[in-house]
Every structure is written in C-alpha cells, then in structure tokens.
Amino acid sequence: MYHFTRCARWMTTLTMVAGTLAHQSRQAAVP
C-alpha cells in the first residue's frame, strides 16, 4: 500500500512538471 501511494505521488509530480514545462514552452513559442 505504501509503495502504491509513493508511486501515485511520484506520477502526480511528473504530470505537474510536464504540464508546467508544456505551458512554458507554449508561451515561449507564441510571440
């Protein structure tokens, strides 16, 4: 159970980081 929670939290962090990077790259691409 602990491993599942840790994995879920790690996946949430990765998703949030990916979303932030995509948002930044999108803003940078638009003049």
Biopython code that builds the backbone (N, CA, C, O; Angstrom):
import numpy as np
from Bio.PDB.StructureBuilder import StructureBuilder

atoms = [
    (1, "MET", "N", (0.847, -1.199, 0.000)),
    (1, "MET", "CA", (0.000, 0.000, 0.000)),
    (1, "MET", "C", (0.889, 1.258, 0.000)),
    (1, "MET", "O", (0.629, 2.212, -0.733)),
    (2, "TYR", "N", (1.919, 1.240, 0.819)),
    (2, "TYR", "CA", (2.809, 2.402, 0.876)),
    (2, "TYR", "C", (3.468, 2.643, -0.482)),
    (2, "TYR", "O", (3.608, 3.783, -0.924)),
    (3, "HIS", "N", (3.869, 1.551, -1.134)),
    (3, "HIS", "CA", (4.532, 1.679, -2.427)),
    (3, "HIS", "C", (3.581, 2.306, -3.447)),
    (3, "HIS", "O", (3.992, 3.142, -4.253)),
    (4, "PHE", "N", (2.316, 1.902, -3.410)),
    (4, "PHE", "CA", (1.338, 2.443, -4.356)),
    (4, "PHE", "C", (1.162, 3.949, -4.140)),
    (4, "PHE", "O", (1.102, 4.711, -5.104)),
    (5, "THR", "N", (1.080, 4.376, -2.884)),
    (5, "THR", "CA", (0.909, 5.806, -2.596)),
    (5, "THR", "C", (2.123, 6.585, -3.069)),
    (5, "THR", "O", (2.004, 7.673, -3.634)),
    (6, "ARG", "N", (3.303, 6.006, -2.826)),
    (6, "ARG", "CA", (4.523, 6.686, -3.238)),
    (6, "ARG", "C", (4.583, 6.802, -4.757)),
    (6, "ARG", "O", (4.983, 7.836, -5.291)),
    (7, "CYS", "N", (4.186, 5.741, -5.448)),
    (7, "CYS", "CA", (4.206, 5.757, -6.907)),
    (7, "CYS", "C", (3.191, 6.777, -7.428)),
    (7, "CYS", "O", (3.472, 7.524, -8.366)),
    (8, "ALA", "N", (2.012, 6.799, -6.811)),
    (8, "ALA", "CA", (0.974, 7.737, -7.257)),
    (8, "ALA", "C", (1.450, 9.178, -7.066)),
    (8, "ALA", "O", (1.239, 10.026, -7.932)),
    (9, "ARG", "N", (2.081, 9.443, -5.945)),
    (9, "ARG", "CA", (2.577, 10.803, -5.698)),
    (9, "ARG", "C", (3.659, 11.161, -6.711)),
    (9, "ARG", "O", (3.699, 12.289, -7.201)),
    (10, "TRP", "N", (4.541, 10.204, -7.029)),
    (10, "TRP", "CA", (5.614, 10.452, -7.998)),
    (10, "TRP", "C", (5.017, 10.744, -9.374)),
    (10, "TRP", "O", (5.476, 11.640, -10.082)),
    (11, "MET", "N", (3.967, 9.964, -9.749)),
    (11, "MET", "CA", (3.329, 10.185, -11.048)),
    (11, "MET", "C", (2.656, 11.556, -11.079)),
    (11, "MET", "O", (2.696, 12.246, -12.097)),
    (12, "THR", "N", (2.041, 11.949, -9.967)),
    (12, "THR", "CA", (1.396, 13.264, -9.912)),
    (12, "THR", "C", (2.436, 14.362, -10.084)),
    (12, "THR", "O", (2.200, 15.346, -10.786)),
    (13, "THR", "N", (3.595, 14.191, -9.437)),
    (13, "THR", "CA", (4.649, 15.197, -9.563)),
    (13, "THR", "C", (5.138, 15.275, -11.003)),
    (13, "THR", "O", (5.326, 16.367, -11.540)),
    (14, "LEU", "N", (5.344, 14.123, -11.627)),
    (14, "LEU", "CA", (5.802, 14.117, -13.016)),
    (14, "LEU", "C", (4.783, 14.800, -13.918)),
    (14, "LEU", "O", (5.153, 15.580, -14.796)),
    (15, "THR", "N", (3.506, 14.511, -13.709)),
    (15, "THR", "CA", (2.467, 15.121, -14.543)),
    (15, "THR", "C", (2.462, 16.633, -14.358)),
    (15, "THR", "O", (2.330, 17.379, -15.329)),
    (16, "MET", "N", (2.605, 17.088, -13.115)),
    (16, "MET", "CA", (2.596, 18.528, -12.860)),
    (16, "MET", "C", (3.807, 19.198, -13.512)),
    (16, "MET", "O", (3.687, 20.274, -14.098)),
    (17, "VAL", "N", (4.965, 18.561, -13.407)),
    (17, "VAL", "CA", (6.174, 19.125, -14.012)),
    (17, "VAL", "C", (6.025, 19.167, -15.529)),
    (17, "VAL", "O", (6.383, 20.158, -16.167)),
    (18, "ALA", "N", (5.490, 18.077, -16.110)),
    (18, "ALA", "CA", (5.307, 18.035, -17.562)),
    (18, "ALA", "C", (4.337, 19.132, -18.007)),
    (18, "ALA", "O", (4.556, 19.787, -19.025)),
    (19, "GLY", "N", (3.272, 19.323, -17.240)),
    (19, "GLY", "CA", (2.304, 20.360, -17.592)),
    (19, "GLY", "C", (2.936, 21.741, -17.520)),
    (19, "GLY", "O", (2.675, 22.588, -18.374)),
    (20, "THR", "N", (3.770, 21.976, -16.505)),
    (20, "THR", "CA", (4.422, 23.278, -16.376)),
    (20, "THR", "C", (5.383, 23.513, -17.535)),
    (20, "THR", "O", (5.414, 24.603, -18.106)),
    (21, "LEU", "N", (6.166, 22.499, -17.885)),
    (21, "LEU", "CA", (7.102, 22.640, -18.998)),
    (21, "LEU", "C", (6.356, 22.900, -20.297)),
    (21, "LEU", "O", (6.764, 23.749, -21.089)),
    (22, "ALA", "N", (5.262, 22.171, -20.523)),
    (22, "ALA", "CA", (4.486, 22.352, -21.752)),
    (22, "ALA", "C", (3.918, 23.767, -21.789)),
    (22, "ALA", "O", (3.908, 24.405, -22.841)),
    (23, "HIS", "N", (3.447, 24.256, -20.651)),
    (23, "HIS", "CA", (2.874, 25.600, -20.600)),
    (23, "HIS", "C", (3.954, 26.640, -20.904)),
    (23, "HIS", "O", (3.707, 27.584, -21.655)),
    (24, "GLN", "N", (5.142, 26.475, -20.330)),
    (24, "GLN", "CA", (6.227, 27.425, -20.556)),
    (24, "GLN", "C", (6.658, 27.400, -22.021)),
    (24, "GLN", "O", (6.856, 28.453, -22.628)),
    (25, "SER", "N", (6.806, 26.197, -22.591)),
    (25, "SER", "CA", (7.235, 26.096, -23.980)),
    (25, "SER", "C", (6.180, 26.700, -24.907)),
    (25, "SER", "O", (6.508, 27.317, -25.921)),
    (26, "ARG", "N", (4.905, 26.512, -24.543)),
    (26, "ARG", "CA", (3.835, 27.071, -25.362)),
    (26, "ARG", "C", (3.889, 28.595, -25.318)),
    (26, "ARG", "O", (3.731, 29.256, -26.344)),
    (27, "GLN", "N", (4.114, 29.150, -24.128)),
    (27, "GLN", "CA", (4.197, 30.604, -24.014)),
    (27, "GLN", "C", (5.405, 31.135, -24.782)),
    (27, "GLN", "O", (5.329, 32.182, -25.426)),
    (28, "ALA", "N", (6.517, 30.410, -24.711)),
    (28, "ALA", "CA", (7.729, 30.849, -25.387)),
    (28, "ALA", "C", (7.551, 30.782, -26.909)),
    (28, "ALA", "O", (8.119, 31.595, -27.637)),
    (29, "ALA", "N", (6.765, 29.815, -27.385)),
    (29, "ALA", "CA", (6.582, 29.655, -28.823)),
    (29, "ALA", "C", (5.711, 30.783, -29.382)),
    (29, "ALA", "O", (5.880, 31.206, -30.526)),
    (30, "VAL", "N", (4.773, 31.262, -28.553)),
    (30, "VAL", "CA", (3.884, 32.330, -29.030)),
    (30, "VAL", "C", (4.547, 33.679, -28.820)),
    (30, "VAL", "O", (4.914, 34.008, -27.692)),
    (31, "PRO", "N", (4.707, 34.458, -29.858)),
    (31, "PRO", "CA", (5.372, 35.761, -29.737)),
    (31, "PRO", "C", (4.505, 36.784, -29.000)),
    (31, "PRO", "O", (4.921, 37.928, -28.816)),
]
sb = StructureBuilder()
sb.init_structure("model")
sb.init_model(0)
sb.init_chain("A")
sb.init_seg("    ")
for serial, (resi, resn, name, xyz) in enumerate(atoms, 1):
    if name == "N":
        sb.init_residue(resn, " ", resi, " ")
    sb.init_atom(name, np.array(xyz, "f"), 0.0, 1.0, " ", f" {name:<3s}", serial, name[0])
structure = sb.get_structure()
